[in-house]
């Protein structure tokens, strides 16, 4: 039977890539036979050259999952659940992965994190094949390049649900989908059987690092508190970011989302950071102007030439940089300027910051993005959030990834943008009255593009026109998030805040 060949292929792959020990081979084989309800077995030879060339397990895992579907062991909707269940049988245990990581980290942080990422891909926790299907492109913006990706693997989050979760106490197990309790857990929807992680200590607390299954960018990972405690941004948070960057490879960055709805991440109930092994567009933004502080003369500081408001600090002295960054955070927490609509607090807190830390040539660099989540009648979803006319493209919270110029757009846009292209080529006749529910939110965008093109365009032109519009919207959303706008009034208000901190232009 072909299924026996498939099992042998998986076992060989696991020995090669997942460190399945020879002494555990028969044990793993029998566990797989049990899952497939097989009571006999025949040994098959494998094609070693073909299997050695695999970068991910799809070719050895998919036939086994297909067999389970064809023989009524699972349904179509359980394929991912069952695939993770099978992979978990041939993997190292979490303690073994942690030990391997620690041994490597003692010699080289780069080697340790590279190995952990490779293990996550080879075990199919990081869904490399699905990630490869994402639509990605760069856009030339007025402040440098921004990046856009339609993430086909990631479910879209709802801001109102995020806010409800923050205010409610979970009665579920695990309490949220980044808790340590997820390791090995699966309920058929949230599949974390193959999660493996690296423990680390931040600020005297136990945290762990895991790579994101969705991987928004190279080596995208999450640092997570072992305890299920709400997110916060204070001086201790900033110090933990520095502990984290000292633990990570030198080419990584680490950041903390603002701990408020609309301007934070999708999980505010559990303390965590995000980062990874590459620079994002904001990192490359030059200085708009330099500033200096008499109290911190050895800290290089500037306001970055970026869409939103970024204070950038650089210094080799870790403690002084933590102190100054904490001072800025504390000051912004209570700062108001009604002339530009910035209120630190009404009946709830509105001001917060998004701090991002990295290293370069022996210096620590901290980017502090000023954020405010206030709403009003005109902007019920957030004054400094994506404005209503842009929510057909991005309605979720504008967290640190988007605020830094990498837009992770929902999968629903893939089909919607393809449909809009058909209207532009006149392959499909546009009729506003016949728009489906999933397309009504795009009506303004469709009609604007049709008016601009006037007559039918080629498929290539249609694709470029649609992308240009998405790029324009992403730029506008970044401008929306700026608490001090890039105009005379906004610039003066920004300088007023800096002056209150003891900064002067230089």
C-alpha positions in Angstrom: 0.0 0.0 0.0 1.2 3.5 -0.9 0.4 4.7 2.6 3.3 2.6 4.0 5.6 4.4 1.6 4.3 7.7 2.7 4.9 6.8 6.4 8.5 5.8 5.6 9.0 9.1 3.7 7.8 11.1 6.7 10.0 9.1 9.2 13.1 9.6 7.0 12.3 13.3 6.8 11.9 13.5 10.5 15.2 11.8 11.1 16.9 14.2 8.7 15.2 17.5 9.8 13.5 17.1 13.2 16.2 15.0 15.0 14.0 12.0 15.4 16.3 9.5 17.1 16.9 6.0 15.6 15.8 4.5 18.9 12.5 6.3 18.7 11.8 5.3 15.0 9.7 2.2 15.7 7.8 4.0 18.4 6.9 6.9 16.1 6.0 4.5 13.3 3.5 2.7 15.6 1.9 5.9 16.8 1.3 7.0 13.2 -0.1 3.5 12.3 -2.5 3.9 15.3 -3.7 7.3 14.1 -4.3 5.9 10.6 -6.1 2.8 12.1 -3.6 0.5 10.4 -2.9 -2.9 12.0 -0.3 -4.2 9.6 2.8 -2.8 8.0 5.3 -3.3 5.1 8.7 -1.8 4.9 9.5 0.4 1.9 12.7 2.0 0.7 12.8 5.8 0.4 14.2 8.0 -2.3 16.8 9.7 -0.1 17.9 12.3 -2.8 14.3 13.6 -3.2 13.6 13.7 0.5 17.0 15.4 1.3 16.0 18.3 -1.1 12.8 19.1 0.8 12.7 22.5 2.6 9.3 22.0 4.2 7.3 18.8 5.0 4.3 19.3 2.7 5.4 16.6 0.2 5.7 14.0 3.0 2.8 15.1 5.1 0.0 15.9 2.6 -0.3 12.3 1.3 -0.8 11.0 4.9 -3.4 13.6 5.6 -5.1 12.9 2.2 -5.2 9.2 3.2 -7.0 10.1 6.5 -9.6 12.1 4.6 -10.2 9.4 1.9 -10.6 6.7 4.5 -13.0 8.7 6.7 -10.6 9.1 9.6 -11.0 12.9 9.5 -13.1 15.4 7.5 -11.8 18.0 5.1 -12.1 20.7 7.8 -9.8 18.7 10.1 -6.8 18.5 7.7 -4.6 21.1 9.4 -5.5 19.7 12.8 -4.6 16.1 11.8 -1.4 17.2 10.0 -0.1 18.9 13.1 -1.1 15.9 15.2 1.0 13.6 12.9 4.0 16.0 12.9 3.9 16.2 16.7 4.6 12.4 16.8 7.9 12.8 15.1 9.3 15.9 16.7 11.5 16.7 19.7 9.7 17.5 23.0 9.6 21.2 24.1 12.3 20.5 26.7 14.6 18.9 24.2 14.2 21.9 21.8 14.8 24.3 24.7 18.0 22.4 25.7 19.2 22.4 22.1 18.5 26.1 21.7 20.3 26.9 25.0 23.4 25.0 24.0 23.6 26.8 20.7 22.8 30.2 22.3 25.8 29.8 24.6 28.0 29.8 21.5 26.1 32.1 19.1 22.7 33.8 19.3 22.5 33.8 15.5 23.0 30.1 15.3 20.5 29.4 18.0 17.7 31.5 16.5 18.5 30.3 12.9 18.1 26.7 14.2 14.9 27.4 16.0 13.4 29.1 13.0 14.5 26.3 10.7 12.9 23.7 13.1 9.7 25.7 13.1 9.6 25.6 9.3 10.6 22.0 9.0 8.0 20.9 11.6 5.3 22.9 9.7 4.6 25.2 12.7 5.7 28.1 10.4 3.5 27.4 7.4 6.1 28.2 4.8 4.1 27.0 1.8 1.1 29.1 2.7 3.2 32.1 3.5 4.8 31.8 0.0 1.3 32.3 -1.5 0.9 35.8 0.1 0.8 38.7 -2.3 3.6 41.1 -1.6 4.9 44.3 -3.2 6.8 47.5 -2.4 5.4 51.0 -3.0 7.4 54.2 -3.5 5.9 56.6 -1.0 6.7 60.2 -0.2 8.7 59.2 2.8 10.5 56.3 1.2 9.3 52.8 0.4 6.4 51.1 2.2 5.6 47.4 1.9 2.3 45.8 1.3 1.3 42.1 1.8 -2.1 40.4 1.5 -1.7 37.7 4.0 -3.7 34.7 2.8 -2.8 32.6 5.9 -3.9 35.0 8.6 -7.5 35.5 9.8 -8.7 39.1 10.0 -9.2 40.6 13.5 -12.0 42.9 14.7 -11.1 45.9 16.7 -14.3 45.7 18.7 -13.6 42.1 19.6 -10.1 43.1 20.8 -11.6 45.8 23.0 -14.2 43.4 24.5 -11.5 40.8 25.3 -9.5 43.4 27.1 -12.4 44.2 29.3 -13.6 40.7 30.0 -12.1 37.8 32.0 -11.5 34.7 29.9 -13.0 31.5 31.2 -11.4 29.5 28.4 -8.3 27.2 28.4 -5.9 28.4 27.2 -6.8 32.0 28.1 -5.6 33.3 24.8 -3.8 32.0 21.7 -0.3 33.1 22.8 -0.3 31.6 26.3 2.3 29.0 27.1 -0.6 26.7 27.7 -1.0 26.5 23.9 2.2 24.4 23.6 0.9 21.0 22.4 -2.7 22.1 22.6 -5.3 21.8 19.9 -9.1 22.2 19.9 -9.4 21.7 16.1 -9.5 25.4 15.4 -6.5 26.7 17.3 -3.7 24.2 16.4 -0.6 24.6 18.5 0.6 20.9 18.8 3.9 21.7 17.1 4.7 24.9 18.9 8.2 24.8 20.3 9.9 27.8 22.0 13.0 29.2 23.6 12.7 30.3 27.3 14.4 33.6 28.2 14.4 36.0 31.2 13.3 39.6 30.8 13.3 41.9 33.7 13.6 39.0 36.1 10.5 37.4 34.6 10.1 34.2 32.6 9.3 34.8 29.0 9.7 32.7 25.8 10.3 33.3 22.2 8.4 31.7 19.4 8.2 32.3 15.7 4.9 33.4 14.2 3.0 30.8 12.1 2.0 33.8 9.9 5.5 35.3 9.4 4.7 38.8 8.3 8.4 39.3 7.5 11.7 37.5 7.7 12.1 35.7 11.0 9.0 37.3 12.4 8.7 36.2 16.1 7.0 37.0 19.4 8.4 37.3 22.9 5.7 36.2 25.3 5.3 36.5 29.1 4.9 33.1 30.7 2.1 34.7 32.9 -1.2 35.8 31.3 -1.0 39.4 32.3 -2.3 42.5 30.4 0.0 44.5 28.1 1.4 47.7 29.5 4.0 50.2 28.4 6.1 51.8 31.2 9.7 52.1 32.2 9.9 48.4 33.1 8.5 47.5 29.7 11.3 49.5 28.0 14.0 47.8 30.2 12.6 44.4 29.2 12.9 45.4 25.5 16.5 46.0 26.1 16.9 42.7 27.9 15.3 41.1 24.9 17.4 42.8 22.2 20.5 41.7 24.2 19.3 38.1 24.0 18.4 38.3 20.2 20.8 38.2 17.3 22.3 41.7 16.5 20.3 42.0 13.2 16.9 41.6 15.0 14.6 44.3 16.3 12.0 44.1 19.1 9.0 46.3 19.7 6.0 46.6 22.0 2.6 47.6 20.7 0.8 50.5 22.5 -1.4 48.8 25.1 -4.6 50.4 24.0 -7.4 49.3 21.4 -7.1 50.6 17.8 -3.5 51.6 18.2 -2.2 48.4 19.7 -2.1 44.8 18.6 -4.9 42.2 18.3 -4.0 40.7 21.7 -3.9 43.2 24.6 -4.8 40.8 27.4 -1.3 39.1 27.3 2.0 40.9 27.6 4.1 40.3 24.6 6.5 41.9 22.1 7.1 41.5 18.4 10.2 41.6 16.3 12.3 39.8 13.8 15.4 39.6 11.6 15.1 42.5 9.2 14.7 46.2 9.0 11.2 47.6 8.3 10.6 50.8 6.2 10.5 53.2 9.2 14.0 52.0 10.4 15.4 53.4 7.1 13.8 56.8 7.5 16.4 59.6 7.8 16.3 62.4 10.4 13.8 65.2 9.6 15.8 67.3 12.2 18.1 66.6 15.1 17.4 67.5 18.7 19.5 67.5 21.8 19.0 67.3 25.6 21.2 69.1 28.1 20.4 66.3 30.6 21.5 63.6 28.1 24.3 65.1 26.1 25.7 61.8 24.9 22.4 60.6 23.4 22.0 61.2 19.7 18.4 62.2 19.1 16.2 63.2 16.2 12.7 63.3 14.9 12.5 60.8 12.0 11.3 61.9 8.6 8.3 59.5 8.7 4.6 59.7 8.3 3.8 59.5 12.0 5.6 61.0 14.9 8.9 59.1 15.8 11.5 60.2 18.3 14.7 58.3 17.6 17.4 57.9 20.3 20.8 56.3 19.9 23.6 55.7 22.5 26.0 53.0 23.6 25.0 53.6 27.2 22.1 51.2 27.8 21.0 52.5 31.2 20.9 56.2 30.1 18.9 55.3 27.0 16.4 53.3 29.1 16.1 56.3 31.4 15.5 58.8 28.7 13.1 56.6 26.8 11.1 56.0 30.0 11.0 59.8 30.6 9.5 60.4 27.2 7.0 57.6 27.7 5.9 59.0 31.1 5.6 62.5 29.8 3.6 61.5 26.8 1.3 59.4 29.0 -0.1 62.7 30.6 0.5 65.2 27.8 -2.4 67.1 26.2 -2.6 69.7 23.5 -6.2 70.6 22.7 -5.1 72.8 19.8 -4.3 69.7 17.8 -6.9 67.4 19.3 -4.5 65.5 21.6 -6.1 64.6 25.0 -4.1 62.2 27.1 -7.1 61.1 29.1 -10.9 61.6 29.3 -12.9 58.8 30.9 -10.1 56.5 29.8 -6.5 56.6 28.9 -5.7 57.7 25.3 -2.0 58.4 25.0 0.5 55.6 24.7 3.8 54.9 22.8 5.1 52.2 20.6 8.8 51.7 21.5 11.0 49.7 19.2 14.6 48.7 20.0 17.5 47.5 17.9 21.3 47.6 17.7 23.7 49.1 15.2 27.5 49.4 15.3 27.6 49.0 19.0 24.8 51.5 19.8 21.3 50.8 21.0 18.6 52.6 19.0 15.1 53.3 20.3 12.3 54.5 18.1 9.4 55.9 20.1 6.2 56.4 18.1 3.7 58.7 19.8 0.1 57.2 19.7 -3.4 58.3 20.7 -6.6 56.3 20.4 -9.2 58.9 21.1 -12.5 58.8 19.2 -15.1 61.5 18.4 -18.4 61.7 16.5 -16.6 62.3 13.2 -14.2 59.4 13.7 -16.0 56.9 16.0 -13.3 54.2 15.3 -10.4 56.5 16.1 -9.2 60.0 15.3 -5.7 58.8 14.8 -6.7 55.5 13.3 -7.5 54.6 9.7 -10.3 57.0 8.7 -13.6 55.6 7.5 -12.9 56.1 3.7 -9.9 53.8 4.0 -11.4 51.0 6.1 -12.3 48.9 3.1 -8.5 48.3 2.8 -7.5 48.2 6.5 -9.9 48.4 9.5 -7.9 46.5 12.1 -5.7 48.1 14.7 -2.7 49.9 13.3 -0.1 48.2 15.4 3.7 48.5 15.4 4.2 46.6 12.1 1.9 48.8 10.1 3.0 52.0 11.9 6.6 51.1 10.7 5.4 50.8 7.1 4.6 47.2 6.5 0.9 46.8 5.8 -0.5 43.3 6.5 -3.8 43.3 4.7 -6.6 40.7 5.1 -7.1 37.8 2.7 -10.5 39.1 1.7 -8.8 41.7 -0.4 -7.3 39.1 -2.8 -10.6 38.3 -4.4 -12.0 41.8 -4.0 -9.1 43.5 -5.8 -9.2 40.9 -8.6 -12.9 41.8 -9.0 -12.2 45.5 -9.2 -9.6 44.8 -11.9 -12.3 43.1 -14.0 -14.4 46.3 -13.7 -11.5 48.4 -15.0 -10.9 46.1 -18.0 -14.7 46.0 -18.6 -14.6 42.2 -18.5 -17.4 42.7 -16.0 -19.9 45.6 -16.3 -20.0 47.7 -13.1 -23.4 48.2 -11.5 -23.4 49.7 -8.0 -26.9 48.2 -7.3 -25.7 44.7 -7.9 -22.6 44.8 -5.7 -22.5 41.9 -3.2 -22.1 42.5 0.5 -18.4 41.8 0.3 -17.9 44.4 -2.4 -20.1 47.3 -1.1 -17.4 48.7 1.1 -15.2 49.1 -2.1 -17.8 51.2 -4.0 -16.1 54.5 -3.6 -12.7 53.0 -4.6 -14.2 51.3 -7.7 -16.0 54.4 -8.9 -12.9 56.6 -8.4 -10.8 54.2 -10.4 -13.4 53.9 -13.2 -13.6 57.7 -13.4 -9.8 58.0 -13.6 -9.5 55.4 -16.4 -12.5 56.6 -18.3 -12.3 53.7 -20.8 -11.3 50.1 -20.5 -7.7 49.3 -19.7 -5.5 46.2 -20.2 -5.2 43.6 -17.4 -1.7 44.8 -16.6 -2.9 48.5 -16.4 -5.8 47.4 -14.2 -3.5 45.6 -11.8 -1.1 48.5 -11.6 -4.0 51.0 -11.1 -5.5 48.9 -8.3 -2.1 48.5 -6.6 -1.4 52.2 -6.8 -4.7 52.9 -5.1 -3.9 50.4 -2.3 -0.5 52.0 -1.9 -2.1 55.5 -1.7 -4.5 54.4 0.9 -1.8 52.8 3.0 0.2 56.1 2.9 -2.9 58.0 4.0 -3.6 55.6 6.9 0.0 56.2 8.1 -0.7 60.0 7.9 -4.0 59.4 9.9 -2.0 57.8 12.7 0.2 60.9 13.2 -0.9 62.8 16.3 1.0 65.8 15.2 0.4 66.3 11.4 3.0 67.2 8.9 1.9 70.8 8.5 2.9 74.1 10.2 0.5 73.6 13.1 1.5 70.0 13.7 5.2 70.7 13.5 4.9 73.5 16.0 2.9 71.2 18.3 5.5 68.5 18.1 8.3 71.0 18.9 6.3 72.2 21.9 6.1 68.7 23.3 9.8 68.2 22.7 10.5 71.4 24.5 8.5 70.2 27.5 11.0 67.3 27.7 14.0 69.6 27.6 14.8 68.9 23.9 15.9 71.7 21.6 16.5 71.7 17.8 20.2 71.6 16.7 
